[in-house]
Amino acid sequence: MAKEKGRKLIAQNKKARHDYHILDTYEAGLVLMGTEVKSLRQGRASLVDGFVQLDGHEAWLHNVHVPEYSQGTWTNHSARRKRKLLLHRAEIDKLESKSQETGHTIVPLALYFKDGRAKVEIALAKGKKEYDKRQTLREKQDRRETDRAVAAARRRPRA
C-alpha cells in the first residue's frame, strides 16, 4: 500500500474568515478514534460551530461535527465529542497568553489529511464588528468588479 502524499481537504470553515480577523494560524494534529478517521476519509465533517478551549496546558477542539461511521458497530464515536489537539508546549503557551486578551478566540479554519495524518488548521482570531464585515464584503465586491472589467477589456479586439 502506497503512502499518501500531499494535502486532502475535508472541511473548511468559511464563516470564520467572515466573522473574525485572523491574526495567526497554527497546524495541529488530532487525537481520533478509528471510526472517526474512517468517517473523515469519506469526506464528511463540519467545522461551523467549532472552537478551541485551553485548559491545563492542553488544547481541546469542541463542537466539530464528525458524523458516525456508517459501518461502525458499538465501537462508534460520538459525533460532537471534544477532541484533543496535538501542539507544542510553546505554541499552547503562546495561544493561552494571546487568547486571554479581550475579544480574542481560537477557531478551527480547516480540517484535512496531510501525508495520511488528520490535521486541523486553527487560528487566533479577533471578532469583527458589523461594519467591518460590511467593509470586507464591499472590498470583495469591488475587487470582483475590477477583475471582471479587466477581463472584458482583454476580450475586446483592438481596433
CNS distance restraints for C-alpha pairs under 8 A (distance, minus, plus):
assign (resid   3 and name CA) (resid 115 and name CA) 7.43 0.50 0.50
assign (resid   3 and name CA) (resid 116 and name CA) 7.26 0.50 0.50
assign (resid   4 and name CA) (resid 115 and name CA) 5.09 0.50 0.50
assign (resid   4 and name CA) (resid 116 and name CA) 5.19 0.50 0.50
assign (resid   5 and name CA) (resid 114 and name CA) 7.04 0.50 0.50
assign (resid   5 and name CA) (resid 115 and name CA) 4.47 0.50 0.50
assign (resid   5 and name CA) (resid 116 and name CA) 6.94 0.50 0.50
assign (resid   6 and name CA) (resid 114 and name CA) 5.70 0.50 0.50
assign (resid   6 and name CA) (resid 115 and name CA) 5.40 0.50 0.50
assign (resid   7 and name CA) (resid 112 and name CA) 6.67 0.50 0.50
assign (resid   7 and name CA) (resid 113 and name CA) 5.61 0.50 0.50
assign (resid   7 and name CA) (resid 114 and name CA) 4.54 0.50 0.50
assign (resid   7 and name CA) (resid 115 and name CA) 6.59 0.50 0.50
assign (resid   8 and name CA) (resid 112 and name CA) 5.51 0.50 0.50
assign (resid   8 and name CA) (resid 113 and name CA) 5.11 0.50 0.50
assign (resid   8 and name CA) (resid 114 and name CA) 6.59 0.50 0.50
assign (resid   9 and name CA) (resid 110 and name CA) 7.47 0.50 0.50
assign (resid   9 and name CA) (resid 111 and name CA) 6.38 0.50 0.50
assign (resid   9 and name CA) (resid 112 and name CA) 4.32 0.50 0.50
assign (resid   9 and name CA) (resid 113 and name CA) 6.50 0.50 0.50
assign (resid  10 and name CA) (resid  40 and name CA) 6.88 0.50 0.50
assign (resid  10 and name CA) (resid  41 and name CA) 7.85 0.50 0.50
assign (resid  10 and name CA) (resid  43 and name CA) 5.10 0.50 0.50
assign (resid  10 and name CA) (resid  44 and name CA) 6.81 0.50 0.50
assign (resid  10 and name CA) (resid  45 and name CA) 6.89 0.50 0.50
assign (resid  10 and name CA) (resid 110 and name CA) 7.63 0.50 0.50
assign (resid  10 and name CA) (resid 111 and name CA) 5.50 0.50 0.50
assign (resid  10 and name CA) (resid 112 and name CA) 4.92 0.50 0.50
assign (resid  10 and name CA) (resid 113 and name CA) 7.36 0.50 0.50
assign (resid  11 and name CA) (resid  43 and name CA) 7.53 0.50 0.50
assign (resid  11 and name CA) (resid  44 and name CA) 7.46 0.50 0.50
assign (resid  11 and name CA) (resid  45 and name CA) 5.93 0.50 0.50
assign (resid  11 and name CA) (resid  46 and name CA) 6.15 0.50 0.50
assign (resid  11 and name CA) (resid  47 and name CA) 6.81 0.50 0.50
assign (resid  11 and name CA) (resid 110 and name CA) 5.70 0.50 0.50
assign (resid  11 and name CA) (resid 111 and name CA) 5.10 0.50 0.50
assign (resid  11 and name CA) (resid 112 and name CA) 6.84 0.50 0.50
assign (resid  12 and name CA) (resid  46 and name CA) 7.66 0.50 0.50
assign (resid  12 and name CA) (resid  47 and name CA) 6.69 0.50 0.50
assign (resid  12 and name CA) (resid 109 and name CA) 5.84 0.50 0.50
assign (resid  12 and name CA) (resid 110 and name CA) 4.32 0.50 0.50
assign (resid  12 and name CA) (resid 111 and name CA) 6.33 0.50 0.50
assign (resid  13 and name CA) (resid  17 and name CA) 7.42 0.50 0.50
assign (resid  13 and name CA) (resid  46 and name CA) 7.85 0.50 0.50
assign (resid  13 and name CA) (resid  47 and name CA) 5.59 0.50 0.50
assign (resid  13 and name CA) (resid  48 and name CA) 5.87 0.50 0.50
assign (resid  13 and name CA) (resid 108 and name CA) 6.99 0.50 0.50
assign (resid  13 and name CA) (resid 109 and name CA) 4.91 0.50 0.50
assign (resid  13 and name CA) (resid 110 and name CA) 6.02 0.50 0.50
assign (resid  14 and name CA) (resid  18 and name CA) 6.74 0.50 0.50
assign (resid  14 and name CA) (resid 109 and name CA) 7.34 0.50 0.50
assign (resid  15 and name CA) (resid  19 and name CA) 6.11 0.50 0.50
assign (resid  15 and name CA) (resid  48 and name CA) 7.05 0.50 0.50
assign (resid  16 and name CA) (resid  20 and name CA) 5.74 0.50 0.50
assign (resid  16 and name CA) (resid  48 and name CA) 7.87 0.50 0.50
assign (resid  16 and name CA) (resid 107 and name CA) 7.16 0.50 0.50
assign (resid  16 and name CA) (resid 108 and name CA) 7.88 0.50 0.50
assign (resid  16 and name CA) (resid 109 and name CA) 6.73 0.50 0.50
assign (resid  17 and name CA) (resid  21 and name CA) 6.86 0.50 0.50
assign (resid  17 and name CA) (resid  22 and name CA) 6.95 0.50 0.50
assign (resid  17 and name CA) (resid 109 and name CA) 7.86 0.50 0.50
assign (resid  18 and name CA) (resid 133 and name CA) 6.66 0.50 0.50
assign (resid  19 and name CA) (resid 127 and name CA) 6.18 0.50 0.50
assign (resid  19 and name CA) (resid 128 and name CA) 5.63 0.50 0.50
assign (resid  19 and name CA) (resid 133 and name CA) 7.03 0.50 0.50
assign (resid  20 and name CA) (resid 125 and name CA) 5.72 0.50 0.50
assign (resid  20 and name CA) (resid 126 and name CA) 5.39 0.50 0.50
assign (resid  20 and name CA) (resid 127 and name CA) 4.42 0.50 0.50
assign (resid  20 and name CA) (resid 128 and name CA) 5.02 0.50 0.50
assign (resid  21 and name CA) (resid 125 and name CA) 5.46 0.50 0.50
assign (resid  21 and name CA) (resid 126 and name CA) 5.19 0.50 0.50
assign (resid  21 and name CA) (resid 127 and name CA) 6.25 0.50 0.50
assign (resid  21 and name CA) (resid 128 and name CA) 6.21 0.50 0.50
assign (resid  22 and name CA) (resid 123 and name CA) 6.32 0.50 0.50
assign (resid  22 and name CA) (resid 124 and name CA) 6.27 0.50 0.50
assign (resid  22 and name CA) (resid 125 and name CA) 4.58 0.50 0.50
assign (resid  22 and name CA) (resid 126 and name CA) 6.72 0.50 0.50
assign (resid  23 and name CA) (resid 123 and name CA) 7.04 0.50 0.50
assign (resid  23 and name CA) (resid 124 and name CA) 5.57 0.50 0.50
assign (resid  23 and name CA) (resid 125 and name CA) 5.37 0.50 0.50
assign (resid  23 and name CA) (resid 126 and name CA) 7.25 0.50 0.50
assign (resid  24 and name CA) (resid 123 and name CA) 5.51 0.50 0.50
assign (resid  24 and name CA) (resid 124 and name CA) 5.20 0.50 0.50
assign (resid  24 and name CA) (resid 125 and name CA) 7.19 0.50 0.50
assign (resid  25 and name CA) (resid 121 and name CA) 6.76 0.50 0.50
assign (resid  25 and name CA) (resid 122 and name CA) 5.66 0.50 0.50
assign (resid  25 and name CA) (resid 123 and name CA) 4.20 0.50 0.50
assign (resid  25 and name CA) (resid 124 and name CA) 6.31 0.50 0.50
assign (resid  26 and name CA) (resid 121 and name CA) 5.70 0.50 0.50
assign (resid  26 and name CA) (resid 122 and name CA) 5.30 0.50 0.50
assign (resid  26 and name CA) (resid 123 and name CA) 6.13 0.50 0.50
assign (resid  27 and name CA) (resid  87 and name CA) 7.94 0.50 0.50
assign (resid  27 and name CA) (resid 119 and name CA) 6.68 0.50 0.50
assign (resid  27 and name CA) (resid 120 and name CA) 5.88 0.50 0.50
assign (resid  27 and name CA) (resid 121 and name CA) 4.59 0.50 0.50
assign (resid  27 and name CA) (resid 122 and name CA) 6.31 0.50 0.50
assign (resid  28 and name CA) (resid  85 and name CA) 5.99 0.50 0.50
assign (resid  28 and name CA) (resid  86 and name CA) 5.40 0.50 0.50
assign (resid  28 and name CA) (resid  87 and name CA) 5.54 0.50 0.50
assign (resid  28 and name CA) (resid 119 and name CA) 5.63 0.50 0.50
assign (resid  28 and name CA) (resid 120 and name CA) 5.37 0.50 0.50
assign (resid  28 and name CA) (resid 121 and name CA) 6.29 0.50 0.50
assign (resid  28 and name CA) (resid 122 and name CA) 7.25 0.50 0.50
assign (resid  29 and name CA) (resid  85 and name CA) 5.69 0.50 0.50
assign (resid  29 and name CA) (resid  86 and name CA) 4.71 0.50 0.50
assign (resid  29 and name CA) (resid  87 and name CA) 7.01 0.50 0.50
assign (resid  29 and name CA) (resid 117 and name CA) 7.71 0.50 0.50
assign (resid  29 and name CA) (resid 118 and name CA) 6.30 0.50 0.50
assign (resid  29 and name CA) (resid 119 and name CA) 4.60 0.50 0.50
assign (resid  29 and name CA) (resid 120 and name CA) 6.32 0.50 0.50
assign (resid  30 and name CA) (resid  83 and name CA) 6.88 0.50 0.50
assign (resid  30 and name CA) (resid  84 and name CA) 6.07 0.50 0.50
assign (resid  30 and name CA) (resid  85 and name CA) 4.88 0.50 0.50
assign (resid  30 and name CA) (resid  86 and name CA) 5.92 0.50 0.50
assign (resid  30 and name CA) (resid 118 and name CA) 6.23 0.50 0.50
assign (resid  30 and name CA) (resid 119 and name CA) 6.01 0.50 0.50
assign (resid  30 and name CA) (resid 120 and name CA) 7.09 0.50 0.50
assign (resid  31 and name CA) (resid  83 and name CA) 6.25 0.50 0.50
assign (resid  31 and name CA) (resid  84 and name CA) 5.45 0.50 0.50
assign (resid  31 and name CA) (resid  85 and name CA) 6.43 0.50 0.50
assign (resid  31 and name CA) (resid  86 and name CA) 7.27 0.50 0.50
assign (resid  32 and name CA) (resid  36 and name CA) 6.08 0.50 0.50
assign (resid  32 and name CA) (resid  37 and name CA) 6.62 0.50 0.50
assign (resid  32 and name CA) (resid  83 and name CA) 7.03 0.50 0.50
assign (resid  33 and name CA) (resid  37 and name CA) 6.60 0.50 0.50
assign (resid  33 and name CA) (resid  77 and name CA) 7.12 0.50 0.50
assign (resid  34 and name CA) (resid  38 and name CA) 6.45 0.50 0.50
assign (resid  35 and name CA) (resid  39 and name CA) 6.10 0.50 0.50
assign (resid  35 and name CA) (resid  68 and name CA) 7.36 0.50 0.50
assign (resid  35 and name CA) (resid  69 and name CA) 5.69 0.50 0.50
assign (resid  35 and name CA) (resid  72 and name CA) 6.56 0.50 0.50
assign (resid  35 and name CA) (resid  75 and name CA) 7.67 0.50 0.50
assign (resid  35 and name CA) (resid  76 and name CA) 5.88 0.50 0.50
assign (resid  35 and name CA) (resid  77 and name CA) 6.53 0.50 0.50
assign (resid  36 and name CA) (resid  40 and name CA) 6.10 0.50 0.50
assign (resid  36 and name CA) (resid  66 and name CA) 6.74 0.50 0.50
assign (resid  36 and name CA) (resid  67 and name CA) 7.90 0.50 0.50
assign (resid  36 and name CA) (resid  68 and name CA) 7.23 0.50 0.50
assign (resid  36 and name CA) (resid  69 and name CA) 6.89 0.50 0.50
assign (resid  36 and name CA) (resid  76 and name CA) 7.99 0.50 0.50
assign (resid  36 and name CA) (resid  77 and name CA) 6.69 0.50 0.50
assign (resid  37 and name CA) (resid  41 and name CA) 6.12 0.50 0.50
assign (resid  37 and name CA) (resid 118 and name CA) 7.68 0.50 0.50
assign (resid  38 and name CA) (resid  42 and name CA) 6.58 0.50 0.50
assign (resid  38 and name CA) (resid  69 and name CA) 6.69 0.50 0.50
assign (resid  39 and name CA) (resid  43 and name CA) 6.92 0.50 0.50
assign (resid  39 and name CA) (resid  44 and name CA) 6.30 0.50 0.50
assign (resid  39 and name CA) (resid  66 and name CA) 7.01 0.50 0.50
assign (resid  39 and name CA) (resid  67 and name CA) 6.73 0.50 0.50
assign (resid  39 and name CA) (resid  68 and name CA) 6.73 0.50 0.50
assign (resid  39 and name CA) (resid  69 and name CA) 5.02 0.50 0.50
assign (resid  39 and name CA) (resid  70 and name CA) 7.88 0.50 0.50
assign (resid  40 and name CA) (resid  44 and name CA) 5.47 0.50 0.50
assign (resid  40 and name CA) (resid  45 and name CA) 6.55 0.50 0.50
assign (resid  40 and name CA) (resid  66 and name CA) 7.08 0.50 0.50
assign (resid  44 and name CA) (resid  66 and name CA) 6.62 0.50 0.50
assign (resid  44 and name CA) (resid  67 and name CA) 6.85 0.50 0.50
assign (resid  45 and name CA) (resid  64 and name CA) 7.47 0.50 0.50
assign (resid  45 and name CA) (resid  65 and name CA) 5.62 0.50 0.50
assign (resid  45 and name CA) (resid  66 and name CA) 4.65 0.50 0.50
assign (resid  45 and name CA) (resid  67 and name CA) 6.63 0.50 0.50
assign (resid  46 and name CA) (resid  64 and name CA) 6.01 0.50 0.50
assign (resid  46 and name CA) (resid  65 and name CA) 5.07 0.50 0.50
assign (resid  46 and name CA) (resid  66 and name CA) 6.67 0.50 0.50
assign (resid  47 and name CA) (resid  63 and name CA) 7.65 0.50 0.50
assign (resid  47 and name CA) (resid  64 and name CA) 5.07 0.50 0.50
assign (resid  47 and name CA) (resid  65 and name CA) 6.63 0.50 0.50
assign (resid  47 and name CA) (resid 108 and name CA) 6.74 0.50 0.50
assign (resid  47 and name CA) (resid 109 and name CA) 7.52 0.50 0.50
assign (resid  47 and name CA) (resid 110 and name CA) 7.56 0.50 0.50
assign (resid  47 and name CA) (resid 111 and name CA) 7.89 0.50 0.50
assign (resid  48 and name CA) (resid  64 and name CA) 7.33 0.50 0.50
assign (resid  49 and name CA) (resid  63 and name CA) 5.78 0.50 0.50
assign (resid  49 and name CA) (resid  64 and name CA) 6.61 0.50 0.50
assign (resid  50 and name CA) (resid  61 and name CA) 7.00 0.50 0.50
assign (resid  50 and name CA) (resid  62 and name CA) 5.59 0.50 0.50
assign (resid  50 and name CA) (resid  63 and name CA) 4.62 0.50 0.50
assign (resid  50 and name CA) (resid  64 and name CA) 4.86 0.50 0.50
assign (resid  50 and name CA) (resid 107 and name CA) 6.56 0.50 0.50
assign (resid  50 and name CA) (resid 108 and name CA) 6.36 0.50 0.50
assign (resid  51 and name CA) (resid  61 and name CA) 5.97 0.50 0.50
assign (resid  51 and name CA) (resid  62 and name CA) 5.46 0.50 0.50
assign (resid  51 and name CA) (resid  63 and name CA) 6.76 0.50 0.50
assign (resid  51 and name CA) (resid  64 and name CA) 7.80 0.50 0.50
assign (resid  51 and name CA) (resid 106 and name CA) 6.13 0.50 0.50
assign (resid  51 and name CA) (resid 107 and name CA) 4.70 0.50 0.50
assign (resid  51 and name CA) (resid 108 and name CA) 6.22 0.50 0.50
assign (resid  52 and name CA) (resid  59 and name CA) 6.63 0.50 0.50
assign (resid  52 and name CA) (resid  60 and name CA) 5.55 0.50 0.50
assign (resid  52 and name CA) (resid  61 and name CA) 4.63 0.50 0.50
assign (resid  52 and name CA) (resid  62 and name CA) 6.05 0.50 0.50
assign (resid  52 and name CA) (resid 105 and name CA) 7.92 0.50 0.50
assign (resid  52 and name CA) (resid 106 and name CA) 5.36 0.50 0.50
assign (resid  52 and name CA) (resid 107 and name CA) 5.91 0.50 0.50
assign (resid  52 and name CA) (resid 108 and name CA) 7.25 0.50 0.50
assign (resid  53 and name CA) (resid  59 and name CA) 5.85 0.50 0.50
assign (resid  53 and name CA) (resid  60 and name CA) 5.27 0.50 0.50
assign (resid  53 and name CA) (resid  61 and name CA) 6.56 0.50 0.50
assign (resid  53 and name CA) (resid  62 and name CA) 7.31 0.50 0.50
assign (resid  53 and name CA) (resid 106 and name CA) 7.49 0.50 0.50
assign (resid  54 and name CA) (resid  58 and name CA) 5.67 0.50 0.50
assign (resid  54 and name CA) (resid  59 and name CA) 4.58 0.50 0.50
assign (resid  54 and name CA) (resid  60 and name CA) 6.27 0.50 0.50
assign (resid  54 and name CA) (resid  92 and name CA) 7.86 0.50 0.50
assign (resid  54 and name CA) (resid  96 and name CA) 6.73 0.50 0.50
assign (resid  55 and name CA) (resid  59 and name CA) 6.60 0.50 0.50
assign (resid  55 and name CA) (resid  60 and name CA) 7.90 0.50 0.50
assign (resid  57 and name CA) (resid  89 and name CA) 7.40 0.50 0.50
assign (resid  57 and name CA) (resid  92 and name CA) 6.61 0.50 0.50
assign (resid  57 and name CA) (resid  93 and name CA) 7.31 0.50 0.50
assign (resid  58 and name CA) (resid  84 and name CA) 7.51 0.50 0.50
assign (resid  58 and name CA) (resid  85 and name CA) 7.51 0.50 0.50
assign (resid  58 and name CA) (resid  92 and name CA) 7.18 0.50 0.50
assign (resid  59 and name CA) (resid  84 and name CA) 6.09 0.50 0.50
assign (resid  59 and name CA) (resid  85 and name CA) 5.32 0.50 0.50
assign (resid  59 and name CA) (resid  86 and name CA) 7.42 0.50 0.50
assign (resid  59 and name CA) (resid  87 and name CA) 7.62 0.50 0.50
assign (resid  59 and name CA) (resid  92 and name CA) 7.09 0.50 0.50
assign (resid  60 and name CA) (resid  82 and name CA) 6.32 0.50 0.50
assign (resid  60 and name CA) (resid  83 and name CA) 5.56 0.50 0.50
assign (resid  60 and name CA) (resid  84 and name CA) 4.58 0.50 0.50
assign (resid  60 and name CA) (resid  85 and name CA) 5.60 0.50 0.50
assign (resid  61 and name CA) (resid  82 and name CA) 5.52 0.50 0.50
assign (resid  61 and name CA) (resid  83 and name CA) 5.08 0.50 0.50
assign (resid  61 and name CA) (resid  84 and name CA) 6.18 0.50 0.50
assign (resid  61 and name CA) (resid  85 and name CA) 6.59 0.50 0.50
assign (resid  62 and name CA) (resid  80 and name CA) 7.33 0.50 0.50
assign (resid  62 and name CA) (resid  81 and name CA) 6.92 0.50 0.50
assign (resid  62 and name CA) (resid  82 and name CA) 4.72 0.50 0.50
assign (resid  62 and name CA) (resid  83 and name CA) 6.73 0.50 0.50
assign (resid  63 and name CA) (resid  80 and name CA) 5.35 0.50 0.50
assign (resid  63 and name CA) (resid  81 and name CA) 7.01 0.50 0.50
assign (resid  63 and name CA) (resid  82 and name CA) 6.89 0.50 0.50
assign (resid  64 and name CA) (resid  79 and name CA) 8.00 0.50 0.50
assign (resid  64 and name CA) (resid  80 and name CA) 5.78 0.50 0.50
assign (resid  64 and name CA) (resid  81 and name CA) 7.72 0.50 0.50
assign (resid  64 and name CA) (resid  82 and name CA) 7.81 0.50 0.50
assign (resid  65 and name CA) (resid  79 and name CA) 5.50 0.50 0.50
assign (resid  65 and name CA) (resid  80 and name CA) 5.00 0.50 0.50
assign (resid  66 and name CA) (resid  79 and name CA) 5.08 0.50 0.50
assign (resid  66 and name CA) (resid  80 and name CA) 6.65 0.50 0.50
assign (resid  67 and name CA) (resid  78 and name CA) 7.95 0.50 0.50
assign (resid  67 and name CA) (resid  79 and name CA) 5.02 0.50 0.50
assign (resid  68 and name CA) (resid  72 and name CA) 7.38 0.50 0.50
assign (resid  68 and name CA) (resid  76 and name CA) 6.41 0.50 0.50
assign (resid  68 and name CA) (resid  77 and name CA) 6.21 0.50 0.50
assign (resid  68 and name CA) (resid  78 and name CA) 6.85 0.50 0.50
assign (resid  68 and name CA) (resid  79 and name CA) 5.83 0.50 0.50
assign (resid  69 and name CA) (resid  76 and name CA) 6.68 0.50 0.50
assign (resid  69 and name CA) (resid  77 and name CA) 7.93 0.50 0.50
assign (resid  72 and name CA) (resid  76 and name CA) 5.21 0.50 0.50
assign (resid  77 and name CA) (resid  81 and name CA) 7.97 0.50 0.50
assign (resid  87 and name CA) (resid  91 and name CA) 6.36 0.50 0.50
assign (resid  87 and name CA) (resid  92 and name CA) 6.46 0.50 0.50
assign (resid  88 and name CA) (resid  92 and name CA) 6.38 0.50 0.50
assign (resid  89 and name CA) (resid  93 and name CA) 6.12 0.50 0.50
assign (resid  90 and name CA) (resid  94 and name CA) 6.12 0.50 0.50
assign (resid  91 and name CA) (resid  95 and name CA) 6.09 0.50 0.50
assign (resid  92 and name CA) (resid  96 and name CA) 5.96 0.50 0.50
assign (resid  93 and name CA) (resid  97 and name CA) 6.24 0.50 0.50
assign (resid  94 and name CA) (resid  98 and name CA) 6.20 0.50 0.50
assign (resid  95 and name CA) (resid  99 and name CA) 5.82 0.50 0.50
assign (resid  95 and name CA) (resid 124 and name CA) 7.17 0.50 0.50
assign (resid  96 and name CA) (resid 100 and name CA) 6.45 0.50 0.50
assign (resid  97 and name CA) (resid 101 and name CA) 7.49 0.50 0.50
assign (resid  98 and name CA) (resid 104 and name CA) 7.20 0.50 0.50
assign (resid  98 and name CA) (resid 124 and name CA) 7.84 0.50 0.50
assign (resid  99 and name CA) (resid 104 and name CA) 5.10 0.50 0.50
assign (resid  99 and name CA) (resid 105 and name CA) 5.57 0.50 0.50
assign (resid  99 and name CA) (resid 106 and name CA) 7.10 0.50 0.50
assign (resid  99 and name CA) (resid 124 and name CA) 7.28 0.50 0.50
assign (resid 100 and name CA) (resid 104 and name CA) 7.07 0.50 0.50
assign (resid 103 and name CA) (resid 126 and name CA) 5.49 0.50 0.50
assign (resid 103 and name CA) (resid 127 and name CA) 6.06 0.50 0.50
assign (resid 104 and name CA) (resid 124 and name CA) 6.88 0.50 0.50
assign (resid 104 and name CA) (resid 125 and name CA) 5.55 0.50 0.50
assign (resid 104 and name CA) (resid 126 and name CA) 4.52 0.50 0.50
assign (resid 104 and name CA) (resid 127 and name CA) 6.85 0.50 0.50
assign (resid 105 and name CA) (resid 124 and name CA) 5.90 0.50 0.50
assign (resid 105 and name CA) (resid 125 and name CA) 5.36 0.50 0.50
assign (resid 105 and name CA) (resid 126 and name CA) 6.28 0.50 0.50
assign (resid 105 and name CA) (resid 127 and name CA) 7.80 0.50 0.50
assign (resid 106 and name CA) (resid 122 and name CA) 6.68 0.50 0.50
assign (resid 106 and name CA) (resid 123 and name CA) 5.51 0.50 0.50
assign (resid 106 and name CA) (resid 124 and name CA) 4.66 0.50 0.50
assign (resid 106 and name CA) (resid 125 and name CA) 5.94 0.50 0.50
assign (resid 107 and name CA) (resid 122 and name CA) 5.58 0.50 0.50
assign (resid 107 and name CA) (resid 123 and name CA) 5.45 0.50 0.50
assign (resid 107 and name CA) (resid 124 and name CA) 6.74 0.50 0.50
assign (resid 107 and name CA) (resid 125 and name CA) 7.02 0.50 0.50
assign (resid 108 and name CA) (resid 120 and name CA) 6.77 0.50 0.50
assign (resid 108 and name CA) (resid 121 and name CA) 5.86 0.50 0.50
assign (resid 108 and name CA) (resid 122 and name CA) 4.23 0.50 0.50
assign (resid 108 and name CA) (resid 123 and name CA) 6.26 0.50 0.50
assign (resid 109 and name CA) (resid 120 and name CA) 7.43 0.50 0.50
assign (resid 109 and name CA) (resid 121 and name CA) 5.45 0.50 0.50
assign (resid 109 and name CA) (resid 122 and name CA) 5.53 0.50 0.50
assign (resid 109 and name CA) (resid 123 and name CA) 6.72 0.50 0.50
assign (resid 110 and name CA) (resid 120 and name CA) 5.67 0.50 0.50
assign (resid 110 and name CA) (resid 121 and name CA) 5.11 0.50 0.50
assign (resid 110 and name CA) (resid 122 and name CA) 7.31 0.50 0.50
assign (resid 111 and name CA) (resid 118 and name CA) 7.38 0.50 0.50
assign (resid 111 and name CA) (resid 119 and name CA) 5.97 0.50 0.50
assign (resid 111 and name CA) (resid 120 and name CA) 4.48 0.50 0.50
assign (resid 111 and name CA) (resid 121 and name CA) 6.44 0.50 0.50
assign (resid 112 and name CA) (resid 118 and name CA) 5.84 0.50 0.50
assign (resid 112 and name CA) (resid 119 and name CA) 5.45 0.50 0.50
assign (resid 112 and name CA) (resid 120 and name CA) 6.30 0.50 0.50
assign (resid 113 and name CA) (resid 117 and name CA) 5.17 0.50 0.50
assign (resid 113 and name CA) (resid 118 and name CA) 4.48 0.50 0.50
assign (resid 113 and name CA) (resid 119 and name CA) 5.85 0.50 0.50
assign (resid 114 and name CA) (resid 118 and name CA) 6.43 0.50 0.50
assign (resid 114 and name CA) (resid 119 and name CA) 6.63 0.50 0.50
assign (resid 128 and name CA) (resid 132 and name CA) 5.79 0.50 0.50
assign (resid 128 and name CA) (resid 133 and name CA) 6.51 0.50 0.50
assign (resid 129 and name CA) (resid 133 and name CA) 6.56 0.50 0.50
assign (resid 130 and name CA) (resid 134 and name CA) 6.47 0.50 0.50
assign (resid 131 and name CA) (resid 135 and name CA) 6.11 0.50 0.50
assign (resid 132 and name CA) (resid 136 and name CA) 6.16 0.50 0.50
assign (resid 133 and name CA) (resid 137 and name CA) 6.27 0.50 0.50
assign (resid 134 and name CA) (resid 138 and name CA) 6.12 0.50 0.50
assign (resid 135 and name CA) (resid 139 and name CA) 6.19 0.50 0.50
assign (resid 136 and name CA) (resid 140 and name CA) 6.16 0.50 0.50
assign (resid 137 and name CA) (resid 141 and name CA) 6.12 0.50 0.50
assign (resid 138 and name CA) (resid 142 and name CA) 6.12 0.50 0.50
assign (resid 139 and name CA) (resid 143 and name CA) 6.09 0.50 0.50
assign (resid 140 and name CA) (resid 144 and name CA) 6.20 0.50 0.50
assign (resid 141 and name CA) (resid 145 and name CA) 6.22 0.50 0.50
assign (resid 142 and name CA) (resid 146 and name CA) 6.24 0.50 0.50
assign (resid 143 and name CA) (resid 147 and name CA) 6.19 0.50 0.50
assign (resid 144 and name CA) (resid 148 and name CA) 6.14 0.50 0.50
assign (resid 145 and name CA) (resid 149 and name CA) 6.16 0.50 0.50
assign (resid 146 and name CA) (resid 150 and name CA) 6.10 0.50 0.50
assign (resid 147 and name CA) (resid 151 and name CA) 6.13 0.50 0.50
assign (resid 148 and name CA) (resid 152 and name CA) 6.15 0.50 0.50
assign (resid 149 and name CA) (resid 153 and name CA) 6.17 0.50 0.50
assign (resid 150 and name CA) (resid 154 and name CA) 6.31 0.50 0.50
assign (resid 151 and name CA) (resid 155 and name CA) 6.34 0.50 0.50
assign (resid 152 and name CA) (resid 156 and name CA) 6.44 0.50 0.50
